[in-house]
Amino acid sequence: MPTSHLIFLGTYTRNGSKGIYATRLDSDTGALSPPLLVAETPDPAWITLTPDRKFLYAIHPSTAQATGFAVDPAAGALTPLPLAPATPAQPPCHLVVDATGRALLVANYRDGYVAAISIRPDGTLGPPAVVPHEGRGPHPTRQDKAHVHSVTLSPDQRFLLVADLGLDRICTYALDVTAARLTPATPPFVSTAPGAGPRHFKFGRSGRHAYVINELDNTIVAYDYDATRGALTSQQTVSTLPADFAGANISAEIRVHPNGRFVYGSNRGHDSIAVLAIDAADGRLSPQPIEIVPTGGRNPRNFALSSDGRWLVAAHQDTPLLTVFRVDAATGRLARAPHTAEVPACVCVLFHD
């Protein structure tokens, strides 16, 4: 077991932030080392790693680009790769690399499209192949048009699942890694409840079930997943909020514990993380959260779990604070650790392990 976990942190470059930071979390105590600036770059709001952990990619909403870095894990350092071509419109908001490390998939929120980009052997990027979404949802301002919010690869890497907040749809595309090309599957999408606003999506450990967190109606939906067609069937909807909460809130991140027994979802407004149990037999969630835990800061836009499932680190967009929680693998419950670190406008937490 490693003595520490290397964590990269994506930020909006405001309120003193200058780019991508790195910290190390002590695997025994949960203590965080002082975060260090490892890449001075504008608004690296979402970051991801290649499967071999050799390259890190970031999206930059302010410049409409995806950039790459070579990773030195021993030093926790990043070295910029040659600049990639700009995406055709702005701003991108989410990205993921396929298991072969040959394709980068990008979600564009403002202009409502998904793009596939080839990754060359040296880590540099080719031109994007863009698939636009069209339409709108019932919310007059948040769903005025398509707003692609996240891209998630199926466990077998054959399909890309795309959450479109604007259209209330989870779209499925067949992925051709060699050509870095996306083709609508059959069926091409499943609709969420009107006005739900699907944001982020995660598969369960078995690959037979999946979970989406809806930003606008503050729910998590459990789906059955047909791996032969990339098709989803909605089975259950659970709230991320206490029944007596009446304030403003929008949900954000969703994660599945490495042991496959728990789902975690963050709330912005209530500023908390909801913990739900997964039934191993059918993938359903506990009807009510096991607990809903304050994160200790404002706007917990993102959080992540260590690969061993022992620690959860939460970032806050509106409070310059990282908070750490010890995770009980048997119950899923979170216990706040007495350790914090300061990073302004942090919006992405990425464990290198």
C-alpha positions as CSV (number, residue, x, y, z in Angstrom):
1,M,0.0,0.0,0.0
2,P,1.4,3.4,-0.9
3,T,2.4,5.7,1.9
4,S,0.9,8.7,0.1
5,H,-1.5,9.5,-2.8
6,L,-0.5,12.1,-5.4
7,I,-3.5,14.3,-6.3
8,F,-3.7,16.9,-9.1
9,L,-6.1,19.8,-8.7
10,G,-7.9,21.7,-11.5
11,T,-9.0,25.3,-10.8
12,Y,-10.5,28.4,-12.3
13,T,-7.7,30.9,-12.4
14,R,-9.2,33.6,-10.2
15,N,-9.0,34.7,-6.5
16,G,-5.2,33.9,-6.6
17,S,-5.3,30.5,-8.4
18,K,-2.8,30.2,-11.3
19,G,-3.5,26.8,-12.8
20,I,-3.0,23.1,-11.9
21,Y,-1.8,22.2,-8.4
22,A,-0.5,19.0,-6.8
23,T,-0.7,17.7,-3.3
24,R,0.1,14.5,-1.5
25,L,-2.3,12.8,0.9
26,D,-0.8,10.7,3.7
27,S,-2.4,7.3,3.3
28,D,-2.4,6.7,7.1
29,T,-3.5,10.1,8.5
30,G,-5.2,11.9,5.6
31,A,-2.9,14.9,6.0
32,L,-2.3,16.9,2.9
33,S,1.0,18.4,1.9
34,P,1.1,22.1,0.9
35,P,-0.3,22.3,-2.6
36,L,2.3,23.3,-5.2
37,L,1.6,25.0,-8.6
38,V,2.8,22.4,-11.2
39,A,1.4,24.1,-14.4
40,E,0.6,27.8,-14.8
41,T,-2.2,27.7,-17.3
42,P,-5.6,29.5,-17.7
43,D,-8.7,27.9,-16.1
44,P,-7.8,24.1,-16.2
45,A,-11.3,23.4,-15.0
46,W,-11.3,19.6,-15.7
47,I,-8.3,17.3,-15.8
48,T,-7.9,13.6,-16.6
49,L,-5.2,11.1,-17.0
50,T,-4.3,8.5,-19.7
51,P,-4.7,4.9,-18.4
52,D,-0.9,4.5,-18.1
53,R,-0.8,7.7,-16.0
54,K,1.9,9.1,-18.3
55,F,-0.1,12.1,-19.6
56,L,-2.6,14.5,-18.1
57,Y,-5.0,16.5,-20.2
58,A,-6.9,19.6,-19.2
59,I,-9.7,21.7,-20.7
60,H,-9.6,25.5,-20.7
61,P,-13.1,27.1,-21.0
62,S,-11.6,30.6,-21.4
63,T,-9.4,29.6,-24.4
64,A,-11.5,26.8,-25.9
65,Q,-8.5,24.4,-25.9
66,A,-7.5,21.0,-24.6
67,T,-3.9,20.8,-23.5
68,G,-1.6,18.0,-22.5
69,F,1.2,17.4,-20.0
70,A,3.7,14.7,-19.4
71,V,3.5,13.5,-15.8
72,D,6.5,12.9,-13.5
73,P,4.8,11.0,-10.6
74,A,7.9,10.9,-8.4
75,A,8.3,14.6,-8.5
76,G,4.5,15.3,-8.9
77,A,5.5,17.5,-11.9
78,L,3.9,18.3,-15.2
79,T,5.7,19.2,-18.5
80,P,3.6,20.9,-21.2
81,L,3.2,19.0,-24.5
82,P,3.0,20.9,-27.8
83,L,-0.3,22.9,-28.0
84,A,-3.3,21.0,-29.3
85,P,-5.7,22.5,-31.9
86,A,-8.5,24.6,-30.5
87,T,-11.9,23.0,-30.4
88,P,-14.4,24.6,-32.8
89,A,-16.4,26.5,-30.2
90,Q,-16.2,27.2,-26.5
91,P,-16.2,26.3,-23.7
92,P,-15.4,22.6,-23.2
93,C,-16.3,21.4,-19.7
94,H,-15.4,17.6,-19.3
95,L,-13.1,15.1,-20.9
96,V,-12.0,11.4,-20.7
97,V,-9.4,9.2,-22.3
98,D,-10.2,5.7,-23.6
99,A,-8.5,2.6,-22.2
100,T,-6.1,2.3,-25.1
101,G,-4.9,5.9,-24.7
102,R,-5.6,6.7,-28.3
103,A,-8.8,8.8,-28.1
104,L,-9.7,11.9,-26.0
105,L,-13.4,12.5,-25.7
106,V,-14.6,16.0,-24.9
107,A,-17.9,17.5,-23.7
108,N,-18.8,21.1,-24.7
109,Y,-21.4,22.7,-22.5
110,R,-22.1,26.1,-24.0
111,D,-22.4,25.0,-27.7
112,G,-23.8,21.6,-27.0
113,Y,-21.6,19.1,-28.7
114,V,-19.4,16.1,-28.0
115,A,-16.0,15.7,-29.8
116,A,-13.5,12.8,-30.3
117,I,-9.8,13.7,-30.7
118,S,-7.0,11.3,-31.6
119,I,-4.0,11.0,-29.3
120,R,-0.7,10.5,-31.0
121,P,2.0,8.2,-29.4
122,D,3.9,11.2,-28.1
123,G,0.7,12.4,-26.3
124,T,0.0,15.3,-28.7
125,L,-3.6,15.7,-30.0
126,G,-5.1,15.6,-33.5
127,P,-8.0,17.7,-34.8
128,P,-11.4,17.2,-33.2
129,A,-14.3,15.3,-34.8
130,V,-17.4,17.1,-33.6
131,V,-21.0,15.7,-33.1
132,P,-23.5,18.5,-32.4
133,H,-26.6,18.1,-30.3
134,E,-29.8,20.0,-31.0
135,G,-33.0,20.8,-29.1
136,R,-34.0,22.2,-25.7
137,G,-35.6,21.2,-22.4
138,P,-38.4,22.8,-20.3
139,H,-36.2,25.0,-18.0
140,P,-36.4,28.5,-19.6
141,T,-32.8,29.5,-18.9
142,R,-30.7,26.4,-18.1
143,Q,-32.2,24.3,-20.9
144,D,-32.5,26.9,-23.7
145,K,-30.5,24.5,-26.0
146,A,-28.3,21.5,-25.8
147,H,-25.7,21.6,-23.0
148,V,-23.4,18.6,-23.1
149,H,-22.0,18.2,-19.5
150,S,-20.0,15.0,-19.3
151,V,-18.6,12.0,-21.2
152,T,-18.2,8.6,-19.7
153,L,-16.8,5.4,-21.3
154,S,-18.6,2.1,-20.9
155,P,-16.6,-0.6,-19.0
156,D,-15.8,-2.4,-22.3
157,Q,-14.9,0.9,-24.0
158,R,-17.3,0.2,-26.9
159,F,-19.6,3.1,-26.1
160,L,-19.5,6.6,-24.9
161,L,-22.3,7.8,-22.6
162,V,-23.0,11.5,-22.8
163,A,-25.0,13.5,-20.3
164,D,-26.8,16.4,-21.9
165,L,-28.2,18.7,-19.3
166,G,-30.0,20.9,-21.8
167,L,-31.9,18.1,-23.5
168,D,-32.6,15.9,-20.5
169,R,-30.9,13.0,-22.3
170,I,-28.2,10.4,-21.7
171,C,-26.9,9.8,-25.3
172,T,-25.0,6.7,-26.3
173,Y,-22.4,6.7,-29.1
174,A,-20.4,3.7,-30.5
175,L,-16.7,4.6,-30.3
176,D,-14.3,3.8,-33.1
177,V,-10.9,4.3,-31.3
178,T,-8.8,3.9,-34.4
179,A,-10.5,6.6,-36.3
180,A,-11.5,8.7,-33.1
181,R,-15.1,8.7,-34.4
182,L,-18.5,8.6,-32.7
183,T,-21.6,7.1,-34.2
184,P,-25.1,7.2,-32.5
185,A,-26.1,3.8,-31.0
186,T,-29.5,2.1,-31.3
187,P,-31.3,3.5,-29.3
188,P,-29.4,6.8,-29.5
189,F,-30.5,8.1,-26.1
190,V,-32.7,7.6,-23.0
191,S,-34.6,10.6,-21.7
192,T,-34.5,11.7,-18.0
193,A,-37.4,13.3,-16.2
194,P,-38.3,16.7,-17.7
195,G,-36.2,19.4,-16.1
196,A,-33.9,17.0,-14.4
197,G,-30.7,18.3,-16.0
198,P,-28.3,15.2,-16.1
199,R,-24.8,16.3,-15.3
200,H,-22.3,13.5,-14.4
201,F,-22.5,9.7,-14.9
202,K,-20.8,6.7,-13.3
203,F,-21.0,3.0,-13.8
204,G,-21.3,0.5,-10.9
205,R,-18.5,-2.0,-10.3
206,S,-20.3,-4.8,-12.1
207,G,-20.8,-2.8,-15.2
208,R,-24.5,-3.9,-15.3
209,H,-25.8,-0.7,-13.6
210,A,-25.1,3.0,-13.8
211,Y,-25.9,6.2,-12.0
212,V,-26.5,9.8,-13.1
213,I,-26.7,12.9,-10.9
214,N,-29.2,15.4,-12.1
215,E,-28.2,19.0,-11.5
216,L,-31.5,20.7,-11.7
217,D,-33.8,18.5,-9.7
218,N,-31.2,17.2,-7.2
219,T,-31.7,13.5,-7.8
220,I,-29.6,10.4,-8.6
221,V,-31.1,7.9,-11.0
222,A,-30.2,4.3,-11.1
223,Y,-30.1,2.6,-14.5
224,D,-29.8,-1.0,-15.7
225,Y,-27.2,-1.1,-18.5
226,D,-27.4,-3.4,-21.6
227,A,-23.7,-3.8,-22.7
228,T,-24.6,-5.3,-26.0
229,R,-26.3,-2.2,-27.2
230,G,-25.1,0.5,-24.9
231,A,-28.7,1.0,-23.8
232,L,-30.0,2.3,-20.4
233,T,-33.2,1.6,-18.6
234,S,-34.2,3.8,-15.7
235,Q,-35.2,1.9,-12.5
236,Q,-35.2,4.3,-9.6
237,T,-34.8,8.0,-8.6
238,V,-33.5,9.1,-5.2
239,S,-33.1,12.7,-3.8
240,T,-29.6,13.9,-2.7
241,L,-31.2,16.4,-0.2
242,P,-32.8,16.1,3.2
243,A,-36.6,16.0,3.0
244,D,-36.9,19.2,5.0
245,F,-34.5,21.3,3.0
246,A,-36.2,24.2,1.3
247,G,-33.2,26.3,0.1
248,A,-31.6,26.7,-3.4
249,N,-29.4,23.8,-4.5
250,I,-27.9,22.3,-7.6
251,S,-26.2,18.9,-7.5
252,A,-22.7,18.4,-9.0
253,E,-20.4,15.3,-8.8
254,I,-21.2,11.6,-8.4
255,R,-18.7,8.8,-7.5
256,V,-19.0,5.1,-6.9
257,H,-16.9,3.6,-4.1
258,P,-14.2,1.2,-5.4
259,N,-15.9,-1.7,-3.5
260,G,-19.1,-1.0,-5.5
261,R,-21.3,-0.8,-2.5
262,F,-21.9,3.0,-2.2
263,V,-22.7,6.1,-4.3
264,Y,-21.7,9.6,-3.3
265,G,-23.2,12.8,-4.7
266,S,-22.4,16.4,-3.9
267,N,-24.8,19.3,-3.3
268,R,-24.1,23.0,-4.0
269,G,-26.2,25.2,-1.8
270,H,-26.8,22.6,0.9
271,D,-22.9,22.2,0.6
272,S,-22.9,18.5,1.4
273,I,-22.2,15.0,0.1
274,A,-25.0,12.4,0.2
275,V,-24.1,8.8,0.8
276,L,-26.3,6.0,-0.6
277,A,-26.0,2.3,-0.5
278,I,-26.1,0.1,-3.6
279,D,-27.9,-3.3,-3.5
280,A,-25.4,-5.8,-5.0
281,A,-28.2,-8.0,-6.4
282,D,-30.0,-5.4,-8.5
283,G,-28.0,-2.2,-8.4
284,R,-30.8,-0.2,-6.7
285,L,-30.0,2.5,-4.2
286,S,-31.1,2.9,-0.6
287,P,-34.4,4.9,-0.8
288,Q,-32.9,7.5,1.5
289,P,-29.3,8.5,1.9
290,I,-27.4,6.7,4.6
291,E,-26.2,10.2,5.6
292,I,-25.7,13.7,4.2
293,V,-22.5,15.2,5.4
294,P,-21.4,18.9,5.3
295,T,-18.3,19.3,3.2
296,G,-17.0,22.3,5.2
297,G,-16.9,24.9,2.4
298,R,-19.1,26.6,-0.2
299,N,-20.0,25.0,-3.5
300,P,-18.4,21.5,-3.5
301,R,-18.3,21.2,-7.2
302,N,-16.0,18.2,-7.2
303,F,-14.7,15.5,-5.0
304,A,-12.9,12.2,-5.5
305,L,-12.1,8.9,-3.7
306,S,-8.7,7.3,-3.4
307,S,-8.3,4.1,-5.3
308,D,-8.2,2.1,-2.1
309,G,-11.5,3.7,-1.1
310,R,-10.1,4.9,2.3
311,W,-10.2,8.6,1.7
312,L,-12.5,11.2,0.0
313,V,-11.2,14.7,-0.8
314,A,-13.7,17.5,-1.5
315,A,-12.9,20.7,-3.3
316,H,-14.9,24.0,-3.1
317,Q,-15.3,26.5,-5.9
318,D,-16.2,29.4,-3.6
319,T,-14.1,28.6,-0.5
320,P,-10.3,28.1,-1.0
321,L,-10.4,24.9,0.9
322,L,-9.8,21.1,0.4
323,T,-11.4,18.9,3.1
324,V,-10.6,15.3,3.8
325,F,-12.9,12.5,4.9
326,R,-12.0,9.0,6.1
327,V,-14.3,6.5,4.5
328,D,-15.8,3.5,6.3
329,A,-15.7,0.8,3.7
330,A,-18.3,-1.3,5.6
331,T,-20.9,1.4,6.0
332,G,-20.0,4.0,3.4
333,R,-20.1,6.7,6.1
334,L,-17.7,9.7,6.1
335,A,-15.7,11.0,9.0
336,R,-14.2,14.4,8.7
337,A,-10.4,14.4,9.2
338,P,-8.6,17.3,10.9
339,H,-6.7,18.1,7.7
340,T,-7.3,20.8,5.1
341,A,-5.3,22.6,2.4
342,E,-5.9,25.9,0.7
343,V,-6.5,26.1,-3.1
344,P,-8.6,28.9,-4.5
345,A,-11.4,28.1,-6.9
346,C,-10.7,24.4,-7.0
347,V,-13.1,22.5,-9.3
348,C,-11.5,19.2,-10.0
349,V,-9.8,16.6,-7.8
350,L,-7.8,13.9,-9.6
351,F,-6.0,11.1,-7.8
352,H,-2.9,9.9,-9.8
353,D,-3.2,6.3,-8.4
